[in-house]
């Protein structure tokens, strides 16, 4: 067994593998489709980003607690590394494939001369990726792998079928109460930040990002006191 004090947490998680092979293969297929689509139509960026955003809901939901209690991360949790650093590395490695895919597609879009590249790097589209990357991992922290992605998609389906008016109103100007509703809608459906629909108010995006990263910080903080039965699992 690899000593937890002999290897950095991020490297350890890359070695043990947090993502199933089939998920990574699917991501490669998504990248290929997105690049070919851009080659055929340089203006068509959001279809590829949307597929990556969907995949990231599942990829980032790697689940920490269950595997930790099964002993998969004992070399780190029983070593000299602080729990906070171990958990932060777990998050970073969990979101890495989706982030890499996003950057590759954005780079292809830049080479193709797409005008939406800036938004995908430091704008509303990038905010959508940040919301998914932080939210899926935090929500799935104590769940089985990919479970948070499944629950998120189920909630999104309910929103689309039962409360479609919320999606229609998410881009409209609104007072303070409406801004909070828009922020909640963006969190549930970050796909609203893609495409050329009317711009979502920056305040709503900022609130959505703030709420998701507060949740991420809370989960990481609570992980310090988490009992994962490091020694005796009998």
Secondary structure, DSSP 8 states (H G I E B T S, - for coil): ---TTTS-HHHHHHHH-SS-HHHHHHHHHHHHHHHHHHHH-TT--HHHHHHHHHHHHHHS---SHHHHHTTTTHHHHTSSS-HHHHHHHHHHHHHHHHHHHHHHHHHHHHHTT-TTHHHHHHSHHHHHHHHHHHHHHHHTTTS-TTHHHHHHHHHHHHHHHH-HHHHHHTTS---HHHHHHHHHHHHH-GGGGSSSSS---HHHHHHHHHHHHHHHHHHHHHHTT----SS---
